[in-house]
Amino acid sequence: MERIVPIGRRMEMTMNSVVSSRPVPLHPVHAFFLAATVPPFLGAVLSDYAYKSSFEVQWANFASWLLGGGLVFGAVAVVCALVDMSRDDRRGARVVEIVLLLGMWILGFIDALVHARDAWAAMPTGFVLSLIVLVLAVAATWVGFSGFARRATP
């Protein structure tokens, strides 16, 4: 017996059984820490730009502090992604997310070391590294939140 089962916006034809799928969202803690990586790194980029424009040393200090906060959130996001990898069917997407987060964290740590130098010596390397780290954070967040996994339920 054939049945047509609505799944989201599409219809699916099945034979002898009803198969539905439901979205599997990120764990709330994982979602929080994944999303929380972007604002500190964005703030670091903006602070680096402000320092580059004004040469006011306090902007370089702000960038340093924001990088530290982003690294803390990023480390917890990596741990959450590892835990979530075992609980859902999106292992491929989780691996990409973990690779992006690890790249973000490693380059962010190098960026923090660059910012630990004198403010004048941190430019322009610190600004470029901050931009790359921000792009990696946005990409990891995008991959983490894009298209929740579909788990078939009998």
C-alpha positions in Angstrom: 0.0 0.0 0.0 1.4 3.4 -0.9 1.0 6.4 1.2 2.0 10.0 0.6 3.4 11.5 3.8 4.0 15.2 4.2 7.5 16.1 5.4 8.0 19.8 5.8 7.3 21.4 2.5 7.8 18.3 0.3 5.8 15.1 -0.1 7.4 11.7 0.1 6.1 8.5 -1.2 6.7 5.4 0.9 5.9 1.7 0.6 4.1 -0.1 3.5 5.3 2.3 6.1 5.1 5.8 7.2 8.4 7.6 7.4 8.6 11.0 8.9 11.5 13.2 9.7 11.9 15.9 12.3 14.6 18.5 12.8 17.3 17.7 15.3 18.4 21.0 16.7 21.7 21.8 18.4 21.8 21.3 22.1 21.1 24.7 23.7 24.5 24.9 25.4 26.3 24.0 22.1 24.2 26.6 20.3 25.0 29.3 22.8 28.7 28.8 22.9 28.9 28.4 19.1 27.0 31.7 18.5 29.0 33.4 21.3 32.3 33.0 19.4 31.3 35.6 16.8 30.8 38.8 18.8 34.1 38.8 20.6 36.1 38.2 17.4 34.0 40.8 15.6 34.8 43.2 18.4 38.5 42.4 18.1 38.4 43.2 14.4 36.6 46.5 15.0 39.1 47.3 17.9 42.0 46.6 15.6 40.6 48.8 12.9 40.0 51.6 15.5 43.6 51.3 16.6 44.9 51.2 13.0 42.9 54.4 12.4 43.6 56.3 15.6 46.8 54.8 17.1 45.1 55.0 20.5 46.8 52.1 22.5 43.6 51.3 24.5 42.0 49.9 21.3 44.8 47.3 21.0 44.1 46.4 24.7 40.4 46.0 23.9 41.3 43.7 21.0 43.5 41.6 23.2 40.8 41.2 25.9 38.1 40.3 23.2 40.4 37.7 21.7 40.8 36.0 25.1 37.0 35.9 25.6 36.5 34.5 22.1 39.1 31.8 22.8 37.2 30.8 25.9 33.9 30.5 24.1 35.6 28.7 21.2 37.1 26.1 23.5 33.8 25.3 25.0 32.2 25.2 21.6 34.7 22.6 20.4 33.9 20.4 23.4 30.2 20.8 22.8 30.6 19.9 19.1 32.5 16.8 20.1 29.8 15.7 22.4 27.0 16.6 19.9 28.8 14.5 17.2 28.0 11.4 19.2 24.3 12.3 19.6 23.1 13.0 16.1 23.4 11.8 12.5 25.2 14.8 11.1 28.7 13.5 11.7 30.1 14.9 8.5 28.8 18.4 9.3 30.1 18.1 12.8 33.6 17.2 11.6 33.6 20.3 9.3 32.4 22.4 12.3 35.1 21.0 14.6 37.8 21.5 12.0 36.7 25.2 11.5 36.5 25.7 15.3 39.9 24.2 15.8 41.4 26.4 13.0 39.7 29.4 14.6 41.0 28.6 18.0 44.6 27.9 16.9 44.8 31.1 14.8 43.0 33.0 17.5 45.7 31.9 20.0 48.4 33.0 17.6 46.6 36.3 17.2 46.4 36.7 21.0 50.2 36.1 21.1 50.7 38.8 18.4 48.5 41.2 20.4 50.6 40.5 23.5 53.4 42.4 21.9 53.6 46.2 21.8 50.6 47.7 20.1 52.6 49.2 17.3 54.3 45.9 16.6 51.0 44.0 16.5 49.9 45.9 13.3 49.1 44.9 10.6 49.6 41.2 11.4 47.1 41.3 14.3 44.4 43.0 12.2 44.8 40.4 9.4 44.8 37.5 11.8 41.7 38.9 13.5 39.9 39.1 10.2 40.8 35.5 9.4 39.7 34.3 12.8 36.4 36.2 12.5 35.7 34.5 9.1 36.5 31.1 10.6 34.1 31.8 13.5 31.3 32.9 11.2 31.9 29.8 9.0 31.8 27.4 11.9 28.6 29.0 13.2 27.0 28.8 9.8 27.9 25.1 9.4 26.7 24.4 13.0 23.3 26.1 12.5 22.7 25.3 8.9 20.1 22.7 8.0 19.4 20.8 11.2 19.8 17.1 10.7 16.8 15.1 9.6 16.3 11.9 11.7 13.9 9.3 10.3 11.4 8.1 12.8 9.4 5.0 12.1 
